[in-house]
Each structure stands twice: as C-alpha cells, then as structure tokens.
Amino acid sequence: MVEINLPIKNTRHKHLKQYSIKAHSYPISSEQVSSLLNYHNHLRLSTSLNKQDEQVIQELETQIDGSLKTFKNAIVKIAGSCALDYTREPSQKQTIKNLKKELKNLYKQEPKSLMIKQAEGKKLTKIQNSILNCFVKATIETLKVSKGKQALKLLLNSRQVYKLLLQHQEDEKNKRNKKEKVLGEKKDKKIQKGKEEEKKNEKEKEKKNGKGKEKENGKEKEKEIEQEKENEKKNENEKEKEIKNKTEKEIEIEIFDEEEEEEEEEEEKEKKKKKKKGVEKEKKIFLVVKKWIEIEPMFEFRGFVKNNNLTAVTQRHTEVCFPELELYAKDISKTIRSFFKSSLQNLDFLSNNKDYIIDFFIYQKNLFDDFKITILGIDSFNKFKNPGLFNWVTDKNVLFGNAKYQFRFRMKPLQNPFEMLSDVWGKNIEKKLIPESVYGNLSKNIIIVVLLILLFIVFLLFILGVF
C-alpha cells in the first residue's frame, strides 16, 4: 500500500500495488490517542498508567503483532510523518547501539587509512562523510521491529510523535467545540422561528375572527333585503361557493408545497453536511505497519510533480555524499522519467491532483538486470516539505516547471557534514555520534602514531648530532 496524503476519496489503488510495499493501516480513535499520550509520559517521565490505558496499549500491540505474523519484521509509524525523524533524536538509545555496530564495521574495513588520515588531518571530510553514512544506516536499522511492544516503545519515545498526537487531539477538540456552537446556533434559530410562527398564527386568528364577525352582520342584512331573491339565485350561490372552495384549496396546496420545498432544502443541506462529516472521518490519524525491506540509502529519491509533469528529482539523504551514485546517475534519471511517464502521468486520480511530491527507491535484483522502482509515499506539493538538494526560493523555476528538468545528487562531501544534524544533536556532534569506545581507541592510536613520528625525528637529530 502506497501512503497517499492527497485529497483523494480512495487511497488504495490497484494499479499502485505492483509498485508499493505491503502494509496494514489501523485508524486510531480519540480514546487510543489519549492512551498513547499517557504511555509516552509513562516512558519518558515514569508516570503511572491506569487500567484502561494498559488495555488500549495491549490491544494495539496485538494488532501490530497480527501484522508481524505475515511481515516478520516491519516499520511502524504514524501516517503522514517521516519515520526516520523518530530515530534521529538524541535520546534514542537504540540508534546509538546500531551506530556503534556500523562504526565498528567501518573501522574494521579500513582502520589504518582512517587513523592515518585522522592523524595527518588530511581528507577529514571523507572520514566525517563515512561516519555520517553509518549514522544514516543506523537510524534506518532502528526502525526495524519484530514485536508490537517494541514498536510502540520506539514510536512513543519520540517527541515528534507526541507532538503529532497532541496536535491531533487539540484539532479534534476544536472540531467538537465548533460543532457544539453550530448546533447551539441552530437550536436558537429554531426557537426564534417557532416564536415568530406562533405570533403569525395568533395574528391570523385575530384577523379571521374579525372577518367572521363582519360577515355575520352582512349576512343578516342581506337576508332581510334579499329574502325574495334567494330562490332565484340559489344556483348562482352554489356555483360561487364551489369556485370559492376550489380557490381556497388551491391556496392551501400552494402553501403546503412551499413548506415542503423548504423542508427538502433543509434535508439537502443536512445531507451535504453529512457528506462533509464523512470527509472529515477519512482524515483520521492512522497507525501504519509496513513490511521491512532492506533499502540502500544511496538509492532513495524524492521527485517533484507540477501540473502533472516531473520537474525535479533529488537524493533523499542529502547530508551524505555517495561517490558511487555518479556512475549510475544517467541510468537512474532515465529510469525515473520513463517510469513516471508510463506508470503515473496517465493515472486519473493523480492527474486530477496535478501537483504532488513522490518518494521512492530504486533497486536491481541482479547486477545485469534493469533498475526497478518502488514507491514509498505520495504527498502534497507545498513549501513545508523538505526540498532535498533544491531550494523553494532559489530553485522555484525548476520545481514549478518553468525551467528544464533537473536531477541532483551530492557530488562532493560537505566540509563539515555534521552541521546538517547540529539542530538535533547540538554542539560537539562528532563526539556524540562516535561512541566513546571507538573514539577512545582511535585517539589512542593517533597518539601512538604521533609519538612514533616524534621519536623517529629525535632519533634522526641524535644521529646527525653525533656525526
């Protein structure tokens, strides 16, 4: 199932199944949201949980376990949010554990070259780039869960998830308050209408009573004057009475029809409101359990679609430079553009929206096979989304389709790539990213190398002094 965050009635489309990862989604009720928020406080602040919250958490865990029976391993997230942000918080202990493993593998592969470069102070950016690559892989590996309990702990340790759930809860409260206000206003209007109708009815009754008295006096006078002419004009009076009765019935029917039309209009309005309420129900928050698939960070990309045309593509993990990507750049760009034209551009539900952002990854089953694409998600086209290696201001013409299509990836490592994560991890980010054991061993080795160099220089000076 492709995660689609667009104004579409049905987000499950058969055509996209072949390009998507298998996933299960569960709607989260308002009661479950409050229990999840309490569980977050329990994990981070050691607050107590009541029995209801415990039951809700257990039910969610069993739901996730049910999906894991088919998936074995999975990624669990809140729909519409970036799962990687959960694992990039400094308080995430599992990320640090995974980072230690990745760094140990890195230093096992080429320990001498890294230590020498670190000691000499040369090509330090490459070392930082490789460490940052380990960090990205560690954050991705942290998302891999095999149990419901593990999934919820990972999910609800995140402050971002807490903020998202809290915002959803506040939005629901605001909606309820608005509904209550609307209902109150409707009740007031109905009461006012009822009072006005009562007044009108009273006035009409008074008028009818006055007319009745006048008619009775007139009839008595007519009887006295026209006694002799009654026999002659009986037929005429009967005809006049029939005509009057018909006209009165027609007037009553017309009034009744007008009331019916007003009622029908009110019913139509209520139906439209119910439809709108149905649309609001579709916007519920969802828990997504997506099958775990090994993805190489180098081959994750983000595409921008404006007016149903692919305008730009960028690598997802912009903080890292992947030197190997340059070898595949042309083939990848061709594959992406041809895939968009053949598989997405002609789809009705996407062509109607015209503007959106698409995330995907590229893979090969075998070395000699063609590249294939799997869609990760489709989101709305707006400036609040991360533009990758593009900029919403300086690259506006490219992103909005007023310039030629561009495919961007990082050609060289950043001079200080850790600055990309400084907002999250704070100062001295290098020491925080590198575990103390690895960092300590590296510093010891550097000191030894420096001492050996100094001893060698002293030895040479001593020999020259002797001669």
BELDAUR-V796442 format. One record per pair of residues at least 12 apart in sequence whose ideal C-beta (glycine too) atoms are under 10 Angstrom apart, sorted by the first residue. I is the first residue (numbers start at 1). J is the second residue. If there is no record, write none. Layout:
BEGIN
I/J ; I/J
END
This chain:
BEGIN
1/13 ; 1/16 ; 1/17 ; 1/20 ; 1/21 ; 1/22 ; 1/23 ; 1/24 ; 1/25 ; 1/288 ; 1/290 ; 1/291 ; 2/15 ; 2/16 ; 2/17 ; 2/19 ; 2/20 ; 2/21 ; 2/23 ; 2/358 ; 2/359 ; 2/360 ; 2/374 ; 2/375 ; 2/376 ; 2/377 ; 2/378 ; 3/20 ; 3/21 ; 3/23 ; 3/25 ; 3/77 ; 3/79 ; 3/80 ; 3/81 ; 3/286 ; 3/288 ; 3/290 ; 3/359 ; 3/375 ; 3/376 ; 3/377 ; 3/378 ; 3/379 ; 4/16 ; 4/20 ; 4/79 ; 4/80 ; 4/349 ; 4/350 ; 4/353 ; 4/356 ; 4/358 ; 4/375 ; 4/377 ; 4/378 ; 4/379 ; 4/380 ; 5/79 ; 5/80 ; 5/81 ; 5/356 ; 5/357 ; 5/377 ; 5/378 ; 5/379 ; 5/380 ; 6/349 ; 6/350 ; 6/352 ; 6/353 ; 6/355 ; 6/356 ; 6/357 ; 6/378 ; 6/379 ; 6/380 ; 6/381 ; 7/279 ; 7/282 ; 7/283 ; 7/352 ; 7/353 ; 7/380 ; 8/282 ; 8/349 ; 8/350 ; 8/352 ; 8/353 ; 8/378 ; 9/278 ; 9/279 ; 9/282 ; 9/349 ; 10/282 ; 10/349 ; 11/25 ; 11/79 ; 11/282 ; 11/286 ; 11/349 ; 11/378 ; 12/25 ; 13/347 ; 13/348 ; 13/349 ; 13/350 ; 15/343 ; 15/344 ; 15/346 ; 15/347 ; 15/348 ; 15/349 ; 15/350 ; 16/343 ; 16/344 ; 16/347 ; 16/349 ; 16/350 ; 16/375 ; 16/378 ; 18/343 ; 18/374 ; 18/375 ; 19/339 ; 19/343 ; 19/344 ; 19/360 ; 19/372 ; 19/373 ; 19/374 ; 19/375 ; 19/376 ; 20/290 ; 20/291 ; 20/360 ; 20/374 ; 20/375 ; 20/376 ; 20/377 ; 21/71 ; 21/74 ; 21/75 ; 21/290 ; 21/291 ; 21/292 ; 21/293 ; 21/295 ; 21/361 ; 21/374 ; 21/375 ; 21/376 ; 21/377 ; 22/67 ; 22/70 ; 22/71 ; 22/74 ; 22/289 ; 22/290 ; 22/291 ; 22/293 ; 23/67 ; 23/71 ; 23/74 ; 23/75 ; 23/77 ; 23/79 ; 23/288 ; 23/289 ; 23/290 ; 23/291 ; 24/63 ; 24/64 ; 24/66 ; 24/67 ; 24/68 ; 24/70 ; 24/71 ; 24/74 ; 24/286 ; 24/287 ; 24/288 ; 24/289 ; 24/290 ; 24/291 ; 25/67 ; 25/79 ; 25/286 ; 25/287 ; 25/288 ; 25/289 ; 25/290 ; 26/60 ; 26/63 ; 26/64 ; 26/66 ; 26/67 ; 26/79 ; 26/286 ; 26/287 ; 26/288 ; 26/289 ; 27/79 ; 27/281 ; 27/282 ; 27/284 ; 27/285 ; 27/286 ; 27/287 ; 28/56 ; 28/60 ; 28/78 ; 28/79 ; 28/165 ; 28/168 ; 28/284 ; 28/285 ; 28/286 ; 28/287 ; 29/56 ; 29/284 ; 29/285 ; 30/168 ; 30/169 ; 30/172 ; 30/173 ; 30/176 ; 30/284 ; 30/285 ; 31/52 ; 31/53 ; 31/56 ; 32/53 ; 32/56 ; 32/57 ; 32/59 ; 32/60 ; 32/165 ; 32/285 ; 32/287 ; 33/56 ; 33/164 ; 33/165 ; 33/166 ; 33/168 ; 33/169 ; 33/172 ; 33/284 ; 33/285 ; 34/52 ; 34/53 ; 34/56 ; 34/165 ; 34/169 ; 35/49 ; 35/50 ; 35/52 ; 35/53 ; 35/54 ; 35/55 ; 35/56 ; 35/57 ; 35/59 ; 35/60 ; 36/53 ; 36/56 ; 36/57 ; 36/60 ; 36/78 ; 36/152 ; 36/155 ; 36/156 ; 36/161 ; 36/162 ; 36/165 ; 36/166 ; 36/169 ; 36/285 ; 36/287 ; 37/53 ; 37/156 ; 37/161 ; 37/162 ; 37/165 ; 37/166 ; 37/168 ; 37/169 ; 38/50 ; 38/52 ; 38/53 ; 38/54 ; 38/56 ; 38/57 ; 38/156 ; 39/53 ; 39/54 ; 39/56 ; 39/57 ; 39/60 ; 39/152 ; 39/153 ; 39/155 ; 39/156 ; 39/162 ; 40/152 ; 40/155 ; 40/156 ; 40/157 ; 40/158 ; 40/159 ; 40/161 ; 40/162 ; 40/163 ; 40/165 ; 40/166 ; 41/156 ; 41/162 ; 42/54 ; 42/57 ; 42/156 ; 43/152 ; 43/153 ; 43/156 ; 43/157 ; 43/158 ; 43/162 ; 44/91 ; 44/156 ; 44/157 ; 44/158 ; 44/159 ; 44/162 ; 57/148 ; 57/149 ; 57/152 ; 57/156 ; 58/148 ; 58/149 ; 58/152 ; 59/148 ; 60/76 ; 60/148 ; 60/149 ; 60/151 ; 60/152 ; 60/155 ; 60/287 ; 61/147 ; 61/148 ; 61/149 ; 61/150 ; 61/151 ; 61/152 ; 61/153 ; 62/148 ; 63/148 ; 63/287 ; 63/289 ; 64/76 ; 64/145 ; 64/147 ; 64/148 ; 64/149 ; 64/150 ; 64/151 ; 64/152 ; 64/155 ; 64/287 ; 64/289 ; 65/146 ; 65/147 ; 65/148 ; 65/149 ; 65/151 ; 65/289 ; 66/148 ; 66/289 ; 67/148 ; 67/151 ; 67/287 ; 67/288 ; 67/289 ; 67/290 ; 67/291 ; 68/145 ; 68/146 ; 68/147 ; 68/148 ; 68/150 ; 68/151 ; 68/289 ; 68/291 ; 68/292 ; 70/289 ; 70/291 ; 71/145 ; 71/146 ; 71/289 ; 71/290 ; 71/291 ; 71/292 ; 71/293 ; 72/146 ; 72/291 ; 72/292 ; 73/143 ; 73/144 ; 73/145 ; 73/146 ; 73/147 ; 73/291 ; 73/292 ; 73/293 ; 73/294 ; 74/143 ; 74/144 ; 74/145 ; 74/146 ; 74/147 ; 74/148 ; 74/151 ; 74/288 ; 74/289 ; 74/290 ; 74/291 ; 74/292 ; 74/293 ; 75/140 ; 75/143 ; 75/144 ; 75/145 ; 75/151 ; 75/154 ; 75/288 ; 75/289 ; 75/290 ; 75/291 ; 75/292 ; 75/293 ; 76/143 ; 76/145 ; 76/148 ; 76/150 ; 76/151 ; 76/152 ; 76/154 ; 76/155 ; 76/287 ; 76/288 ; 76/289 ; 76/290 ; 77/143 ; 77/151 ; 77/154 ; 77/155 ; 77/158 ; 77/161 ; 77/286 ; 77/287 ; 77/288 ; 77/289 ; 77/290 ; 78/155 ; 78/158 ; 78/160 ; 78/161 ; 78/164 ; 78/165 ; 78/168 ; 78/285 ; 78/286 ; 78/287 ; 78/288 ; 79/164 ; 79/284 ; 79/285 ; 79/286 ; 79/287 ; 79/288 ; 79/377 ; 80/164 ; 80/283 ; 80/285 ; 80/286 ; 80/288 ; 80/377 ; 80/379 ; 80/380 ; 81/158 ; 81/160 ; 81/161 ; 81/163 ; 81/164 ; 81/285 ; 81/288 ; 82/160 ; 82/316 ; 82/359 ; 82/377 ; 82/385 ; 82/386 ; 83/139 ; 83/140 ; 83/142 ; 83/143 ; 83/154 ; 83/155 ; 83/158 ; 83/161 ; 83/288 ; 83/290 ; 83/376 ; 84/136 ; 84/139 ; 84/140 ; 84/142 ; 84/143 ; 84/297 ; 84/316 ; 84/317 ; 85/139 ; 85/158 ; 85/159 ; 85/160 ; 85/161 ; 85/164 ; 85/424 ; 86/139 ; 86/142 ; 86/143 ; 86/154 ; 86/155 ; 86/156 ; 86/157 ; 86/158 ; 86/159 ; 86/160 ; 86/161 ; 87/138 ; 87/139 ; 87/140 ; 87/141 ; 87/142 ; 87/143 ; 87/154 ; 87/157 ; 87/158 ; 88/135 ; 88/136 ; 88/138 ; 88/139 ; 88/142 ; 88/158 ; 88/160 ; 88/421 ; 88/424 ; 88/425 ; 89/139 ; 89/157 ; 89/158 ; 89/159 ; 89/160 ; 89/424 ; 89/425 ; 90/421 ; 90/424 ; 90/425 ; 90/426 ; 90/429 ; 90/432 ; 91/157 ; 91/158 ; 91/159 ; 92/138 ; 92/139 ; 92/142 ; 92/154 ; 92/157 ; 92/158 ; 93/142 ; 93/157 ; 94/138 ; 94/139 ; 94/141 ; 94/142 ; 94/143 ; 94/144 ; 94/145 ; 94/150 ; 94/153 ; 94/154 ; 94/157 ; 95/135 ; 95/138 ; 95/139 ; 95/140 ; 95/141 ; 95/142 ; 95/143 ; 95/154 ; 96/135 ; 96/138 ; 96/142 ; 96/432 ; 96/433 ; 96/435 ; 97/138 ; 97/141 ; 97/142 ; 97/435 ; 98/134 ; 98/135 ; 98/137 ; 98/138 ; 98/139 ; 98/140 ; 98/141 ; 98/142 ; 98/144 ; 99/131 ; 99/134 ; 99/135 ; 99/136 ; 99/137 ; 99/138 ; 99/139 ; 99/141 ; 99/142 ; 99/432 ; 99/433 ; 99/434 ; 99/435 ; 99/438 ; 100/134 ; 100/138 ; 100/434 ; 100/435 ; 100/436 ; 100/437 ; 100/438 ; 101/134 ; 101/137 ; 101/138 ; 101/141 ; 101/435 ; 102/130 ; 102/131 ; 102/133 ; 102/134 ; 102/135 ; 102/136 ; 102/137 ; 102/138 ; 102/141 ; 103/130 ; 103/131 ; 103/134 ; 103/135 ; 103/138 ; 103/433 ; 103/434 ; 103/435 ; 103/437 ; 103/438 ; 103/439 ; 103/442 ; 104/134 ; 104/435 ; 104/437 ; 104/438 ; 104/441 ; 105/134 ; 105/137 ; 106/127 ; 106/130 ; 106/131 ; 106/133 ; 106/134 ; 106/137 ; 106/438 ; 107/130 ; 107/131 ; 107/134 ; 107/438 ; 107/441 ; 107/442 ; 107/445 ; 109/130 ; 110/130 ; 111/441 ; 111/442 ; 111/445 ; 112/445 ; 112/449 ; 113/126 ; 113/127 ; 114/126 ; 114/127 ; 114/130 ; 114/131 ; 114/442 ; 114/445 ; 115/127 ; 115/441 ; 115/442 ; 115/443 ; 115/444 ; 115/445 ; 115/446 ; 115/448 ; 115/449 ; 116/445 ; 116/446 ; 116/449 ; 118/442 ; 118/443 ; 118/445 ; 118/446 ; 118/449 ; 119/442 ; 119/445 ; 119/446 ; 119/447 ; 119/448 ; 119/449 ; 119/450 ; 119/453 ; 120/446 ; 120/449 ; 120/450 ; 120/453 ; 123/413 ; 124/413 ; 124/415 ; 124/416 ; 125/321 ; 125/412 ; 125/413 ; 125/414 ; 125/415 ; 125/416 ; 125/417 ; 126/321 ; 126/323 ; 126/412 ; 126/413 ; 126/417 ; 127/413 ; 127/430 ; 127/442 ; 128/413 ; 128/414 ; 128/415 ; 128/416 ; 128/417 ; 128/418 ; 128/419 ; 128/429 ; 128/430 ; 128/433 ; 128/434 ; 129/319 ; 129/320 ; 129/321 ; 129/322 ; 129/323 ; 129/410 ; 129/412 ; 129/413 ; 129/414 ; 129/417 ; 129/418 ; 130/320 ; 130/321 ; 130/413 ; 130/417 ; 131/320 ; 131/417 ; 131/418 ; 131/430 ; 131/433 ; 131/434 ; 131/438 ; 132/317 ; 132/319 ; 132/320 ; 132/321 ; 132/413 ; 132/414 ; 132/417 ; 132/418 ; 132/420 ; 132/421 ; 132/429 ; 132/430 ; 132/433 ; 133/297 ; 133/298 ; 133/317 ; 133/319 ; 133/320 ; 133/321 ; 133/322 ; 133/413 ; 133/417 ; 134/320 ; 134/433 ; 134/434 ; 135/317 ; 135/319 ; 135/320 ; 135/417 ; 135/418 ; 135/421 ; 135/425 ; 135/429 ; 135/433 ; 135/434 ; 136/297 ; 136/298 ; 136/300 ; 136/316 ; 136/317 ; 136/319 ; 136/320 ; 137/296 ; 137/297 ; 137/317 ; 137/320 ; 138/433 ; 139/297 ; 139/317 ; 140/294 ; 140/295 ; 140/296 ; 140/297 ; 140/300 ; 140/317 ; 141/294 ; 142/154 ; 143/155 ; 143/290 ; 143/292 ; 144/292 ; 144/294 ; 145/289 ; 145/292 ; 146/292 ; 148/289 ; 151/287 ; 151/289 ; 152/287 ; 155/287 ; 164/285 ; 165/285 ; 167/285 ; 168/283 ; 168/284 ; 168/285 ; 169/285 ; 171/283 ; 171/285 ; 172/280 ; 172/284 ; 172/285 ; 175/277 ; 175/280 ; 179/277 ; 182/273 ; 288/377 ; 290/376 ; 290/377 ; 293/361 ; 293/363 ; 293/374 ; 293/376 ; 294/363 ; 295/316 ; 295/361 ; 295/362 ; 295/363 ; 295/374 ; 295/376 ; 296/322 ; 296/324 ; 296/361 ; 296/362 ; 296/363 ; 297/315 ; 297/316 ; 297/317 ; 297/320 ; 297/322 ; 297/361 ; 298/315 ; 298/316 ; 298/317 ; 298/320 ; 298/321 ; 298/322 ; 298/323 ; 298/324 ; 298/325 ; 298/328 ; 298/361 ; 298/362 ; 298/409 ; 299/315 ; 299/316 ; 299/322 ; 299/324 ; 299/325 ; 299/328 ; 299/332 ; 299/360 ; 299/361 ; 299/362 ; 299/363 ; 299/364 ; 299/371 ; 299/373 ; 300/315 ; 300/316 ; 300/317 ; 300/359 ; 300/360 ; 300/361 ; 300/362 ; 300/376 ; 301/313 ; 301/314 ; 301/315 ; 301/316 ; 301/317 ; 301/332 ; 301/333 ; 301/336 ; 301/358 ; 301/359 ; 301/360 ; 301/361 ; 301/362 ; 301/373 ; 301/376 ; 301/388 ; 301/407 ; 301/408 ; 301/409 ; 302/314 ; 302/315 ; 302/316 ; 302/318 ; 302/357 ; 302/358 ; 302/359 ; 302/360 ; 302/376 ; 302/377 ; 302/379 ; 302/385 ; 302/386 ; 302/387 ; 302/388 ; 302/389 ; 302/390 ; 303/336 ; 303/337 ; 303/339 ; 303/340 ; 303/344 ; 303/356 ; 303/357 ; 303/358 ; 303/359 ; 303/360 ; 303/375 ; 303/378 ; 303/388 ; 303/407 ; 304/355 ; 304/356 ; 304/357 ; 304/358 ; 304/381 ; 304/385 ; 304/387 ; 304/388 ; 304/390 ; 304/395 ; 304/398 ; 304/399 ; 304/400 ; 304/401 ; 304/405 ; 304/406 ; 305/340 ; 305/344 ; 305/345 ; 305/350 ; 305/351 ; 305/353 ; 305/354 ; 305/355 ; 305/356 ; 305/357 ; 305/358 ; 305/378 ; 305/381 ; 305/399 ; 305/401 ; 306/354 ; 306/355 ; 306/356 ; 306/357 ; 306/381 ; 306/398 ; 306/399 ; 306/400 ; 306/401 ; 306/402 ; 307/351 ; 307/354 ; 307/355 ; 307/400 ; 307/401 ; 308/340 ; 308/344 ; 308/345 ; 308/346 ; 308/347 ; 308/350 ; 308/351 ; 308/352 ; 308/353 ; 308/354 ; 308/355 ; 308/356 ; 308/401 ; 309/340 ; 309/341 ; 309/345 ; 309/354 ; 309/355 ; 309/401 ; 309/405 ; 310/336 ; 310/337 ; 310/339 ; 310/340 ; 310/341 ; 310/344 ; 310/345 ; 310/358 ; 310/401 ; 310/405 ; 310/407 ; 311/355 ; 311/381 ; 311/390 ; 311/395 ; 311/397 ; 311/398 ; 311/399 ; 311/400 ; 311/401 ; 311/402 ; 311/403 ; 311/404 ; 311/405 ; 311/406 ; 312/387 ; 312/388 ; 312/389 ; 312/390 ; 312/395 ; 312/398 ; 312/399 ; 312/400 ; 312/401 ; 312/403 ; 312/404 ; 312/405 ; 312/406 ; 312/407 ; 312/408 ; 313/332 ; 313/333 ; 313/336 ; 313/337 ; 313/340 ; 313/358 ; 313/360 ; 313/388 ; 313/389 ; 313/390 ; 313/405 ; 313/406 ; 313/407 ; 313/408 ; 313/409 ; 314/386 ; 314/387 ; 314/388 ; 314/389 ; 314/390 ; 314/395 ; 314/399 ; 314/406 ; 314/407 ; 314/408 ; 314/409 ; 314/410 ; 315/332 ; 315/388 ; 315/389 ; 315/407 ; 315/408 ; 315/409 ; 315/410 ; 316/359 ; 316/360 ; 316/361 ; 316/376 ; 316/386 ; 316/388 ; 316/389 ; 317/388 ; 317/410 ; 317/420 ; 318/386 ; 318/387 ; 318/388 ; 318/389 ; 318/390 ; 318/408 ; 318/409 ; 318/410 ; 318/414 ; 318/420 ; 319/410 ; 319/413 ; 319/414 ; 319/417 ; 319/418 ; 319/419 ; 319/420 ; 319/421 ; 320/410 ; 320/413 ; 320/414 ; 320/417 ; 320/420 ; 321/409 ; 321/410 ; 321/411 ; 321/412 ; 321/413 ; 321/414 ; 321/417 ; 322/409 ; 322/410 ; 322/411 ; 322/413 ; 323/410 ; 323/411 ; 323/412 ; 323/413 ; 325/409 ; 325/410 ; 325/411 ; 326/409 ; 326/410 ; 326/411 ; 328/362 ; 328/364 ; 328/371 ; 328/409 ; 329/407 ; 329/408 ; 329/409 ; 329/411 ; 330/407 ; 331/362 ; 331/370 ; 331/371 ; 332/362 ; 332/371 ; 332/373 ; 332/407 ; 332/409 ; 333/405 ; 333/406 ; 333/407 ; 333/409 ; 334/371 ; 334/407 ; 335/362 ; 335/370 ; 335/371 ; 335/372 ; 335/373 ; 336/358 ; 336/360 ; 336/362 ; 336/371 ; 336/373 ; 336/405 ; 336/407 ; 337/405 ; 337/407 ; 338/371 ; 338/373 ; 339/360 ; 339/362 ; 339/371 ; 339/372 ; 339/373 ; 339/375 ; 340/358 ; 340/360 ; 340/373 ; 343/373 ; 343/375 ; 344/356 ; 344/358 ; 344/373 ; 344/375 ; 344/378 ; 349/378 ; 350/378 ; 353/378 ; 353/380 ; 353/381 ; 354/381 ; 355/380 ; 355/381 ; 355/382 ; 355/400 ; 355/401 ; 356/378 ; 356/379 ; 356/380 ; 356/381 ; 356/382 ; 357/377 ; 357/378 ; 357/379 ; 357/380 ; 357/381 ; 357/382 ; 357/385 ; 357/386 ; 357/387 ; 357/388 ; 357/399 ; 358/373 ; 358/375 ; 358/376 ; 358/377 ; 358/378 ; 358/379 ; 358/381 ; 359/375 ; 359/376 ; 359/377 ; 359/378 ; 359/379 ; 359/385 ; 360/373 ; 360/374 ; 360/375 ; 360/376 ; 360/377 ; 360/378 ; 361/373 ; 361/374 ; 361/375 ; 361/376 ; 362/374 ; 381/399 ; 381/400 ; 383/396 ; 383/399 ; 387/399 ; 387/408 ; 388/408 ; 388/409 ; 388/410 ; 389/406 ; 389/407 ; 389/408 ; 389/409 ; 389/410 ; 390/406 ; 390/408 ; 395/408 ; 416/429 ; 416/430 ; 417/429 ; 417/430 ; 418/430 ; 418/432 ; 418/433 ; 421/433
END
